[in-house]
């Protein structure tokens, strides 16, 4: 539902500009008022996520509501007896819309300060600043890759093709928007060029103030913040100067009124989309609609202007520029077409989505309609739309604290009872884990951690190095290489000698597995750690090679052996136990390890469905012998597992697990 803000914010900003330009009369106030009131009523009716106060105080809907308030203040002030008093108060020199806006701002500040406290306005200003500079700073946001705030050099890559390092589409819509602004100011003569220069400066500072991580304009230092702020200030100064000057005469006021509202709305949407692209990777796509309109406009409108040029020299120059624009547009469009044509067949439907389609078919057919699914938030919309079942959390992240608790108790927690307490509070009847959760462990373990990041970890993989195979009399030593950092300090007592390996400085370089001739692990896996140029061998207590083996001593870590496969000319070569997943002391006792990897059913969690990865299923159908349903082949490929939850008779509802308050000490970074 988050996409609605582009509608409300764009209309709100455009309506504010139209009001300042004097384009709003009583009829337009009525139409606008009906729209915003109906919007709020419908949103409140169809969703319990919002309240009226939420809308009024938000930076997405609030501006739309505020401008309606300013319009009503304008009517109250200038169409009543108050108008005569304004002359005495020396407000006659200020344009009517600006005067009304000043009154509305003052009244709004007073009202919110009384209702919400004196710090409400300063806090909102600080929040707006944070949204513009570092929009994603909480733990939930920064651990999700799509929320990463990109640099210009990163998001500009999406608007190629690149010719001699120039992103063609980017410059088409960038220059196109400047031309549209210039075209929209056609009523003005002398002021037109200055206003366009101000707009161009504003765009340059908006786009390039977060250029690259290594540049002076990295988006967070003083230079880039100053550069970011100076653009809008210059534009406001240039516009304000001409606005105050032109508003003193009737002809000037008419010029502002004649600015096309459609252009205002499009430019507002474009600027908001640019800010979005600058804010998060996932929002770059929101720049596509407005950018496409800008490119289409730029490919057509300049041609009409070129044919009107009378001077023969400038006519040739104009036509030449138009041809360059048209050719660039065609080249850009064709490049996007060929890229999409090449990638689409492999994306829709992909092997991954086929696996989900089959799993969700089972959900629709084999689970009751009132079933509720627990899982990481990524899959919420898929279970809801394809599986037609309710979920505890989903991609909307309406209640971020539930994401924290799902990660902490249901996925990374070692205590099954706590997991059940959380799931029971949400009426959860089924639990689902997907193989991609192995790669996402770092994300939800971080989100599910306390303020000291007690659960934060990851699941690195190691590959067997055939060249280091060592034959013994009754066994073989197999070396798995890879390399990973530590998720915490390791302190191990090795026969009276204390080994200390600090996280951030020491690492795990290899793991040695001893097997007998039946291919069974017969002794503790040995971790080869490296710290300050020295190697340290530490035994792990656990190993899984079809069953979980506990050797009784060693570091409380584990290895999970899996087949690896590689494509060869004659087909796929499968190596049983060709790879392994390392489970640190934090991960080894987790719910994900016990349920998904070890497949340890309990009285409460009964595995009722397992949907193989498409590639793994294909291997099995061709007669391949695979000892595990998790295979390393271009990454981890595993099944979607679904458990039915049977709660103990003594389960009781615990209100803390439905709390929506996200404590500050674990929400922030």
C-alpha positions as CSV (number, residue, x, y, z in Angstrom):
1,X,0.0,0.0,0.0
2,X,3.0,2.3,0.2
3,X,2.7,3.4,-3.4
4,X,-0.2,5.7,-2.6
5,X,2.1,8.3,-1.2
6,X,3.3,9.2,-4.7
7,X,-0.3,10.1,-5.5
8,X,-1.0,12.1,-2.4
9,X,2.4,13.8,-2.2
10,X,2.5,14.7,-5.9
11,X,-1.0,16.2,-5.8
12,X,-0.3,17.9,-2.5
13,X,2.9,19.5,-3.7
14,X,1.3,20.5,-7.1
15,X,-1.8,21.9,-5.3
16,X,0.4,24.0,-3.0
17,X,2.3,25.4,-6.0
18,X,-1.0,26.1,-7.8
19,X,-2.3,27.8,-4.8
20,X,0.8,30.0,-4.5
21,X,0.5,30.9,-8.2
22,X,-3.1,32.1,-7.6
23,X,-4.7,29.4,-9.7
24,X,-7.1,28.2,-7.0
25,X,-10.7,29.6,-6.8
26,X,-13.6,28.5,-4.7
27,X,-14.7,25.8,-7.2
28,X,-11.2,24.3,-7.2
29,X,-11.1,24.4,-3.4
30,X,-14.4,22.4,-3.3
31,X,-13.2,19.8,-5.8
32,X,-9.9,19.4,-4.0
33,X,-11.6,19.2,-0.6
34,X,-13.9,16.5,-1.8
35,X,-10.9,14.5,-3.2
36,X,-8.8,14.6,0.0
37,X,-11.8,13.9,2.3
38,X,-12.9,10.9,0.2
39,X,-9.4,9.6,0.1
40,X,-9.0,9.7,3.9
41,X,-12.4,8.2,4.5
42,X,-11.8,5.3,2.1
43,X,-8.3,4.6,3.5
44,X,-9.6,4.6,7.0
45,X,-12.5,2.3,6.0
46,X,-10.4,-0.3,4.1
47,X,-7.4,-0.5,6.5
48,X,-6.8,-0.5,10.2
49,X,-3.2,0.5,9.6
50,X,-3.9,4.2,9.6
51,X,-5.6,6.8,11.9
52,X,-6.7,10.4,11.1
53,X,-3.8,11.7,13.2
54,X,-1.4,9.5,11.2
55,X,-2.5,11.2,8.0
56,X,-2.4,14.7,9.3
57,X,1.0,14.3,10.9
58,X,2.6,12.3,8.0
59,X,5.0,13.8,5.5
60,X,3.1,11.9,2.7
61,X,-0.5,12.9,3.2
62,X,0.0,15.8,5.6
63,X,1.0,18.3,2.8
64,X,-2.2,17.5,0.9
65,X,-4.3,18.2,4.1
66,X,-2.3,21.3,4.9
67,X,-2.8,23.0,1.6
68,X,-6.6,22.4,1.9
69,X,-6.3,24.1,5.3
70,X,-4.4,27.0,3.7
71,X,-7.1,27.3,1.0
72,X,-9.8,27.5,3.7
73,X,-7.8,30.1,5.6
74,X,-7.5,32.1,2.4
75,X,-11.3,32.2,2.0
76,X,-11.8,33.0,5.7
77,X,-9.2,35.9,5.6
78,X,-9.8,37.5,2.2
79,X,-13.5,37.0,1.8
80,X,-14.5,38.3,5.2
81,X,-14.0,41.5,7.2
82,X,-10.4,40.4,8.1
83,X,-9.2,41.6,4.7
84,X,-9.6,45.3,5.7
85,X,-7.5,44.7,8.8
86,X,-4.7,43.2,6.8
87,X,-4.1,46.5,5.1
88,X,-3.6,48.1,8.5
89,X,-1.2,45.3,9.4
90,X,1.0,46.1,6.4
91,X,0.2,42.7,4.7
92,X,-1.1,44.5,1.5
93,X,2.4,44.3,-0.1
94,X,2.5,40.5,0.2
95,X,0.5,38.4,-2.4
96,X,-2.7,37.0,-1.2
97,X,-1.8,33.3,-1.5
98,X,1.5,34.0,0.4
99,X,-0.3,35.8,3.1
100,X,-2.8,33.0,3.6
101,X,0.1,30.4,3.6
102,X,1.9,32.4,6.3
103,X,-1.3,32.5,8.4
104,X,-1.9,28.7,7.8
105,X,1.7,27.9,8.9
106,X,1.4,30.0,12.1
107,X,-2.0,28.5,13.0
108,X,-0.7,25.0,12.2
109,X,2.4,25.4,14.4
110,X,0.3,26.7,17.3
111,X,-2.3,23.9,16.9
112,X,0.2,21.1,16.8
113,X,2.3,22.5,19.6
114,X,-0.8,22.6,21.8
115,X,-2.1,19.2,20.8
116,X,1.1,17.2,20.5
117,X,3.5,19.3,22.6
118,X,6.1,22.0,21.8
119,X,8.6,19.5,20.4
120,X,6.3,18.2,17.7
121,X,7.3,20.7,15.0
122,X,11.1,20.5,15.7
123,X,10.8,16.7,15.7
124,X,9.0,16.7,12.4
125,X,11.6,19.0,10.9
126,X,14.4,16.7,12.1
127,X,12.5,13.7,10.8
128,X,12.1,15.4,7.4
129,X,15.8,16.1,7.3
130,X,16.6,12.5,8.1
131,X,14.3,11.3,5.4
132,X,16.0,13.5,2.8
133,X,19.6,12.7,3.9
134,X,19.6,9.2,5.5
135,X,16.1,7.8,4.9
136,X,16.9,4.3,6.1
137,X,18.8,4.2,9.4
138,X,17.0,1.6,11.5
139,X,18.2,-2.0,11.9
140,X,15.3,-3.5,9.9
141,X,15.9,-1.1,7.0
142,X,19.6,-1.3,6.7
143,X,19.7,-5.1,6.8
144,X,17.5,-5.3,3.7
145,X,19.5,-5.0,0.5
146,X,16.7,-3.2,-1.4
147,X,16.6,-0.5,1.2
148,X,20.3,0.4,0.6
149,X,20.6,4.1,-0.2
150,X,22.4,4.2,-3.6
151,X,24.9,6.7,-4.9
152,X,24.3,8.4,-8.3
153,X,27.0,6.3,-9.9
154,X,24.9,3.2,-8.9
155,X,21.4,4.2,-9.8
156,X,22.5,5.9,-13.0
157,X,23.4,2.5,-14.2
158,X,19.7,1.7,-14.5
159,X,19.2,4.4,-17.1
160,X,21.6,3.5,-19.9
161,X,22.6,2.5,-22.5
162,X,26.0,4.0,-21.9
163,X,27.8,5.6,-24.9
164,X,31.3,6.7,-24.1
165,X,30.4,6.6,-20.4
166,X,27.3,8.7,-20.9
167,X,24.0,7.3,-19.6
168,X,21.8,8.1,-22.5
169,X,18.3,7.7,-20.9
170,X,19.4,9.6,-17.8
171,X,20.5,12.7,-19.7
172,X,17.4,12.5,-21.9
173,X,15.0,12.7,-19.0
174,X,17.2,15.2,-17.1
175,X,17.5,17.7,-19.9
176,X,13.9,16.9,-20.9
177,X,12.6,18.0,-17.5
178,X,14.6,21.3,-17.7
179,X,13.1,21.8,-21.2
180,X,9.6,21.1,-19.8
181,X,10.1,23.6,-17.0
182,X,11.2,26.2,-19.6
183,X,8.3,25.4,-21.8
184,X,5.8,25.7,-18.8
185,X,7.1,29.2,-18.2
186,X,6.2,30.4,-21.7
187,X,4.0,33.2,-20.4
188,X,7.1,34.8,-19.0
189,X,9.7,36.6,-21.1
190,X,12.6,38.1,-19.2
191,X,12.0,35.9,-16.1
192,X,11.8,32.6,-18.0
193,X,15.6,32.1,-18.4
194,X,16.4,32.9,-14.8
195,X,13.6,30.6,-13.4
196,X,14.8,27.8,-15.6
197,X,18.4,28.3,-14.5
198,X,17.2,28.1,-10.9
199,X,15.3,24.9,-11.6
200,X,18.4,23.4,-13.3
201,X,20.6,24.2,-10.4
202,X,18.1,22.6,-8.0
203,X,18.1,19.4,-10.1
204,X,21.9,19.3,-10.2
205,X,22.3,19.6,-6.5
206,X,19.5,17.1,-5.8
207,X,21.0,14.4,-8.1
208,X,24.8,14.9,-7.7
209,X,25.0,15.7,-4.0
210,X,25.2,11.9,-3.4
211,X,27.6,11.1,-6.3
212,X,29.8,8.3,-5.0
213,X,31.1,6.9,-1.8
214,X,34.7,7.9,-2.6
215,X,34.0,11.4,-3.9
216,X,33.7,14.7,-2.0
217,X,30.0,14.5,-2.6
218,X,29.2,11.3,-0.7
219,X,25.8,12.4,0.6
220,X,26.7,12.7,4.3
221,X,29.7,15.0,4.7
222,X,29.4,18.7,5.2
223,X,30.3,19.6,1.5
224,X,27.6,17.3,0.1
225,X,25.0,18.4,2.6
226,X,25.7,22.1,1.8
227,X,25.6,21.3,-1.9
228,X,22.3,19.5,-1.4
229,X,20.8,22.4,0.5
230,X,22.0,25.3,-1.7
231,X,20.1,24.2,-4.8
232,X,16.5,24.5,-3.5
233,X,17.6,27.7,-1.6
234,X,18.8,29.3,-4.9
235,X,15.6,28.2,-6.7
236,X,13.4,29.6,-3.9
237,X,15.3,32.9,-4.0
238,X,15.0,33.3,-7.8
239,X,11.4,32.2,-7.8
240,X,10.5,34.3,-4.8
241,X,12.1,37.4,-6.2
242,X,10.2,37.2,-9.5
243,X,7.1,36.1,-7.7
244,X,6.9,39.2,-5.4
245,X,7.8,41.5,-8.2
246,X,5.3,40.1,-10.7
247,X,2.4,39.8,-8.2
248,X,2.3,43.5,-7.8
249,X,0.7,44.0,-11.2
250,X,-2.3,42.3,-12.7
251,X,-0.4,41.2,-15.8
252,X,2.1,39.4,-13.6
253,X,-0.6,37.6,-11.6
254,X,-2.3,36.5,-14.8
255,X,1.0,35.0,-16.0
256,X,1.3,32.8,-12.9
257,X,-2.3,31.8,-13.2
258,X,-1.8,30.6,-16.8
259,X,0.9,28.1,-15.9
260,X,-0.5,24.7,-16.9
261,X,-1.4,22.6,-13.8
262,X,-0.6,19.4,-15.7
263,X,3.0,20.6,-16.1
264,X,3.1,21.5,-12.4
265,X,1.8,18.0,-11.4
266,X,4.3,16.2,-13.7
267,X,7.3,18.2,-12.5
268,X,6.2,17.6,-8.8
269,X,5.9,13.8,-9.5
270,X,9.3,13.8,-11.3
271,X,11.2,15.6,-8.4
272,X,9.6,13.3,-5.8
273,X,10.6,10.3,-7.9
274,X,14.2,11.6,-8.1
275,X,14.3,12.0,-4.3
276,X,13.0,8.4,-4.1
277,X,15.7,7.1,-6.4
278,X,18.3,8.8,-4.3
279,X,16.8,7.3,-1.1
280,X,16.6,3.5,-1.7
281,X,17.5,0.9,-4.3
282,X,13.9,-0.4,-4.3
283,X,12.5,3.0,-5.2
284,X,14.6,3.5,-8.4
285,X,11.7,1.9,-10.2
286,X,9.4,4.7,-9.1
287,X,11.5,7.1,-11.3
288,X,10.7,5.1,-14.4
289,X,7.1,6.4,-15.0
290,X,8.0,10.1,-14.7
291,X,11.3,9.7,-16.5
292,X,9.6,7.9,-19.4
293,X,7.1,10.7,-19.8
294,X,10.0,13.2,-19.8
295,X,11.8,11.3,-22.5
296,X,8.6,11.0,-24.6
297,X,8.0,14.7,-24.2
298,X,11.5,15.6,-25.1
299,X,11.4,13.5,-28.2
300,X,8.3,15.4,-29.5
301,X,7.8,18.9,-28.3
302,X,11.2,20.4,-29.4
303,X,10.4,19.4,-32.9
304,X,7.4,21.7,-33.0
305,X,9.5,24.5,-31.7
306,X,12.3,23.8,-34.3
307,X,9.9,24.2,-37.3
308,X,8.9,27.7,-36.1
309,X,12.4,29.0,-36.1
310,X,12.7,31.6,-38.9
311,X,16.4,32.3,-39.1
312,X,17.9,29.7,-41.6
313,X,21.1,29.1,-39.6
314,X,19.3,28.6,-36.3
315,X,16.7,26.5,-38.0
316,X,19.4,24.1,-39.2
317,X,20.9,24.0,-35.7
318,X,17.5,23.4,-34.1
319,X,16.6,20.6,-36.6
320,X,20.0,19.0,-36.0
321,X,19.5,19.0,-32.3
322,X,16.0,17.5,-32.7
323,X,17.4,14.7,-34.8
324,X,20.1,14.0,-32.2
325,X,17.3,13.8,-29.5
326,X,15.1,11.5,-31.7
327,X,18.0,9.2,-32.6
328,X,19.1,9.0,-28.9
329,X,15.6,8.2,-27.9
330,X,15.3,5.4,-30.5
331,X,18.7,4.0,-29.4
332,X,17.8,4.1,-25.8
333,X,14.4,2.4,-26.3
334,X,15.9,-0.3,-28.5
335,X,18.6,-1.0,-25.9
336,X,16.0,-1.5,-23.2
337,X,13.9,-3.7,-25.5
338,X,16.7,-6.0,-26.3
339,X,17.8,-6.2,-22.7
340,X,14.3,-7.1,-21.5
341,X,13.8,-9.5,-24.3
342,X,16.9,-11.4,-23.4
343,X,16.3,-11.6,-19.6
344,X,12.5,-12.0,-19.5
345,X,12.3,-15.7,-20.6
346,X,14.6,-16.7,-17.7
347,X,12.8,-14.6,-15.1
348,X,9.1,-15.3,-15.7
349,X,8.4,-18.0,-14.7
350,X,11.8,-18.9,-13.1
351,X,12.6,-22.2,-11.5
352,X,12.3,-20.5,-8.1
353,X,8.7,-19.3,-8.8
354,X,7.8,-22.7,-10.2
355,X,8.8,-24.2,-6.9
356,X,6.7,-21.7,-5.1
357,X,3.7,-22.3,-7.4
358,X,3.8,-26.0,-6.5
359,X,4.2,-25.4,-2.8
360,X,1.3,-22.9,-2.7
361,X,-0.9,-25.3,-4.7
362,X,-0.4,-27.8,-1.8
363,X,-1.2,-25.0,0.6
364,X,-4.5,-24.2,-1.1
365,X,-5.5,-27.8,-1.4
366,X,-4.3,-29.3,1.9
367,X,-4.6,-26.6,4.5
368,X,-7.9,-25.2,5.9
369,X,-8.9,-21.7,4.6
370,X,-8.4,-20.2,8.0
371,X,-4.8,-21.4,8.3
372,X,-2.2,-18.8,9.4
373,X,1.4,-19.1,8.2
374,X,4.5,-18.0,10.0
375,X,7.7,-17.4,8.1
376,X,10.2,-14.6,7.3
377,X,8.4,-11.5,5.9
378,X,9.7,-11.9,2.3
379,X,7.2,-14.6,1.5
380,X,4.1,-13.0,3.0
381,X,2.5,-11.7,-0.2
382,X,3.2,-15.0,-2.0
383,X,1.5,-17.0,0.7
384,X,-1.4,-14.5,0.7
385,X,-1.9,-14.3,-3.0
386,X,-0.8,-17.7,-4.4
387,X,-1.5,-19.8,-1.3
388,X,-4.6,-17.8,-0.4
389,X,-3.8,-18.0,3.3
390,X,-3.2,-15.4,6.1
391,X,0.3,-14.6,7.3
392,X,1.8,-13.2,10.5
393,X,4.1,-10.7,8.7
394,X,4.6,-9.7,5.0
395,X,6.5,-7.3,2.8
396,X,4.5,-4.3,4.0
397,X,6.3,-4.5,7.4
398,X,3.3,-2.7,8.9
399,X,4.5,-3.7,12.4
400,X,8.3,-3.9,12.3
401,X,8.5,-5.2,15.9
402,X,6.9,-8.5,14.8
403,X,9.7,-8.9,12.2
404,X,12.1,-8.6,15.1
405,X,10.2,-11.3,17.1
406,X,9.8,-13.6,14.2
407,X,13.6,-13.5,13.6
408,X,14.4,-13.7,17.3
409,X,12.1,-16.5,18.5
410,X,10.9,-18.5,15.5
411,X,14.0,-18.6,13.3
412,X,17.2,-17.9,15.3
413,X,16.1,-18.7,18.8
414,X,17.3,-21.9,20.5
415,X,14.2,-22.3,22.7
416,X,11.2,-24.0,21.0
417,X,8.8,-22.9,23.8
418,X,9.6,-19.2,23.1
419,X,9.0,-19.8,19.4
420,X,5.7,-21.4,20.2
421,X,4.7,-18.6,22.6
422,X,5.2,-16.1,19.8
423,X,3.5,-18.1,17.1
424,X,0.6,-19.0,19.4
425,X,-0.1,-15.3,20.2
426,X,-0.6,-14.8,16.4
427,X,-2.8,-17.8,15.9
428,X,-0.2,-19.4,13.7
429,X,-1.1,-22.9,12.5
430,X,1.7,-23.6,9.9
431,X,5.4,-22.6,9.8
432,X,7.4,-22.3,6.5
433,X,11.1,-22.0,5.8
434,X,12.6,-21.5,2.3
435,X,16.1,-22.4,1.3
436,X,16.9,-18.7,0.6
437,X,16.6,-18.2,4.4
438,X,20.0,-19.7,4.7
439,X,21.4,-16.7,2.8
440,X,19.1,-14.4,4.6
441,X,20.2,-15.6,8.0
442,X,22.5,-12.6,8.5
443,X,19.5,-10.2,7.9
444,X,16.9,-11.7,10.2
445,X,19.5,-12.7,12.9
446,X,20.6,-9.0,13.0
447,X,16.9,-7.8,13.0
448,X,16.1,-10.4,15.7
449,X,19.1,-9.5,17.9
450,X,19.1,-7.5,21.2
451,X,21.0,-4.2,21.5
452,X,24.2,-6.2,21.7
453,X,23.5,-8.2,18.5
454,X,23.4,-11.4,20.4
455,X,21.9,-13.4,17.5
456,X,23.7,-11.8,14.6
457,X,25.4,-14.4,12.5
458,X,25.6,-16.0,9.0
459,X,25.8,-19.4,7.3
460,X,29.0,-19.6,5.2
461,X,29.6,-22.5,2.9
462,X,32.9,-24.5,2.3
463,X,33.8,-26.6,-0.7
464,X,35.7,-29.9,-0.5
465,X,39.3,-29.6,-1.9
466,X,40.0,-32.9,-3.7
467,X,43.7,-32.1,-3.9
468,X,44.0,-32.2,-0.1
469,X,42.4,-35.6,0.4
470,X,44.5,-37.7,2.9
471,X,44.2,-41.4,3.1
472,X,44.7,-43.1,6.5
473,X,44.7,-46.8,7.5
474,X,41.0,-46.8,8.4
475,X,39.8,-43.4,7.4
476,X,40.2,-40.4,5.1
477,X,40.7,-36.8,5.9
478,X,38.8,-34.4,3.7
479,X,39.6,-30.7,3.7
480,X,36.9,-28.1,3.0
481,X,38.1,-24.6,2.1
482,X,36.4,-21.3,2.0
483,X,37.0,-18.8,4.6
484,X,34.8,-16.7,6.8
485,X,35.0,-14.2,9.6
486,X,33.7,-14.9,13.1
487,X,30.3,-13.8,14.4
488,X,31.8,-13.4,17.9
489,X,34.9,-13.9,20.0
490,X,35.9,-17.6,20.5
491,X,37.5,-18.6,23.8
492,X,38.4,-22.3,23.9
493,X,40.2,-24.3,26.5
494,X,42.4,-26.8,24.7
495,X,43.8,-29.2,27.4
496,X,44.6,-26.3,29.7
497,X,45.8,-23.9,26.9
498,X,43.3,-21.1,26.4
499,X,42.8,-20.1,22.8
500,X,41.4,-16.6,22.2
501,X,40.2,-15.6,18.7
502,X,38.6,-12.2,18.5
503,X,35.9,-11.5,16.0
504,X,36.8,-9.0,13.3
505,X,40.4,-10.0,13.4
506,X,40.4,-13.9,13.3
507,X,38.8,-16.1,10.7
508,X,37.9,-19.7,9.9
509,X,40.0,-20.8,6.9
510,X,39.2,-24.5,6.5
511,X,37.4,-27.4,8.1
512,X,38.8,-31.0,8.2
513,X,36.4,-33.9,8.3
514,X,37.5,-37.5,9.1
515,X,35.3,-40.3,7.5
516,X,35.5,-44.1,7.6
517,X,35.2,-46.2,4.4
518,X,31.4,-46.2,4.8
519,X,31.5,-42.4,4.3
520,X,30.4,-41.7,7.9
521,X,31.9,-38.9,10.0
522,X,33.8,-40.7,12.8
523,X,35.4,-37.8,14.8
524,X,35.0,-34.2,15.6
525,X,35.2,-31.8,12.6
526,X,38.3,-29.7,13.1
527,X,38.1,-25.9,12.4
528,X,41.3,-24.4,11.1
529,X,41.3,-20.8,12.4
530,X,43.8,-18.1,11.5
531,X,44.8,-15.2,13.8
532,X,47.8,-12.9,13.4
533,X,49.5,-15.3,11.0
534,X,49.1,-18.4,13.1
535,X,46.8,-21.4,12.7
536,X,44.7,-22.9,15.5
537,X,42.9,-26.2,15.3
538,X,39.7,-26.4,17.3
539,X,37.3,-29.4,17.3
540,X,33.5,-28.9,16.7
541,X,31.1,-30.8,18.8
542,X,28.5,-31.5,16.1
543,X,28.3,-32.8,12.6
544,X,25.4,-33.7,10.4
545,X,25.9,-36.3,7.6
546,X,22.4,-37.6,7.3
547,X,22.0,-37.6,11.1
548,X,23.1,-35.2,13.8
549,X,26.2,-36.6,15.6
550,X,27.2,-35.3,19.0
551,X,30.8,-36.1,19.9
552,X,30.4,-34.8,23.4
553,X,33.1,-32.2,23.5
554,X,34.5,-29.3,21.5
555,X,33.3,-25.9,20.4
556,X,29.5,-25.9,20.3
557,X,29.5,-25.4,16.6
558,X,28.4,-27.8,13.8
559,X,28.9,-28.6,10.2
560,X,26.1,-29.6,7.8
561,X,27.4,-31.8,4.9
562,X,25.6,-31.4,1.6
563,X,26.1,-32.7,-2.0
564,X,27.7,-30.4,-4.5
565,X,27.0,-30.5,-8.3
566,X,28.7,-29.1,-11.3
567,X,27.8,-28.9,-14.9
568,X,30.0,-31.0,-17.2
569,X,29.8,-31.9,-20.9
570,X,28.2,-35.2,-20.2
571,X,25.7,-33.8,-17.7
572,X,25.8,-32.9,-14.1
573,X,28.5,-34.4,-11.8
574,X,27.2,-34.8,-8.2
575,X,29.7,-35.1,-5.4
576,X,28.1,-36.5,-2.2
577,X,29.3,-34.4,0.7
578,X,31.1,-32.1,-1.7
579,X,30.3,-29.0,0.4
580,X,29.3,-28.1,3.8
581,X,27.6,-25.3,5.7
582,X,29.3,-24.0,8.9
583,X,27.0,-23.4,11.8
584,X,28.6,-21.3,14.6
585,X,27.8,-21.6,18.3
586,X,25.1,-19.0,17.7
587,X,23.5,-20.8,14.8
588,X,23.9,-24.5,15.7
589,X,21.0,-24.5,18.3
590,X,18.7,-22.2,16.3
591,X,15.2,-23.2,15.2
592,X,16.2,-22.9,11.6
593,X,19.1,-25.4,12.1
594,X,17.0,-27.9,14.0
595,X,13.9,-27.7,11.9
596,X,15.1,-26.9,8.4
597,X,18.6,-28.5,8.3
598,X,18.4,-31.3,10.8
599,X,14.7,-32.0,10.1
600,X,14.2,-32.7,13.8
601,X,10.4,-33.1,14.2
602,X,9.0,-32.5,17.7
603,X,5.6,-32.9,19.3
604,X,4.8,-29.4,18.2
605,X,6.4,-29.2,14.8
606,X,5.3,-31.9,12.3
607,X,6.8,-31.7,8.8
608,X,3.8,-32.0,6.5
609,X,5.2,-30.9,3.1
610,X,8.6,-30.5,1.4
611,X,8.7,-29.0,-2.1
612,X,12.0,-29.7,-3.8
613,X,14.0,-27.0,-5.6
614,X,13.3,-27.3,-9.4
615,X,16.9,-28.2,-10.2
616,X,17.1,-30.8,-7.4
617,X,13.8,-32.3,-8.5
618,X,15.0,-32.5,-12.1
619,X,18.2,-34.3,-10.9
620,X,16.2,-36.8,-9.0
621,X,13.8,-37.4,-11.9
622,X,16.8,-38.3,-14.1
623,X,18.0,-41.0,-11.6
624,X,20.6,-39.0,-9.8
625,X,21.4,-40.3,-6.3
626,X,21.2,-37.4,-3.9
627,X,21.6,-38.2,-0.2
628,X,20.2,-34.8,0.8
629,X,17.5,-32.5,-0.5
630,X,19.8,-29.6,-0.1
631,X,22.4,-29.3,-2.9
632,X,25.2,-26.8,-3.7
633,X,24.7,-25.9,-7.4
634,X,25.2,-22.3,-8.3
635,X,24.4,-21.5,-4.7
636,X,22.3,-23.3,-2.1
637,X,19.3,-25.1,-3.5
638,X,16.9,-26.6,-1.1
639,X,13.2,-27.3,-0.5
640,X,10.4,-25.2,0.9
641,X,9.5,-27.0,4.1
642,X,6.2,-26.6,5.8
643,X,5.4,-27.7,9.4
644,X,2.0,-28.0,11.0
645,X,2.1,-26.6,14.5
646,X,0.5,-28.5,17.4
647,X,0.6,-26.5,20.6
648,X,0.9,-28.1,24.1
649,X,-2.2,-28.2,26.2
650,X,-0.8,-25.7,28.7
651,X,-0.2,-22.9,26.1
652,X,-1.4,-19.5,27.3
653,X,-1.7,-16.3,25.4
654,X,1.1,-13.8,26.2
655,X,0.3,-10.2,25.3
656,X,3.9,-9.2,25.0
657,X,4.1,-11.1,21.7
658,X,1.5,-8.9,20.0
659,X,3.0,-5.6,21.2
660,X,3.5,-3.1,18.4
661,X,6.0,-1.0,20.3
662,X,9.5,-1.4,18.9
663,X,12.0,-0.5,21.7
664,X,14.4,2.2,20.5
665,X,17.5,0.4,21.8
666,X,16.9,-2.5,19.4
667,X,15.3,-0.6,16.5
668,X,18.2,1.7,15.8
669,X,21.5,0.7,14.2
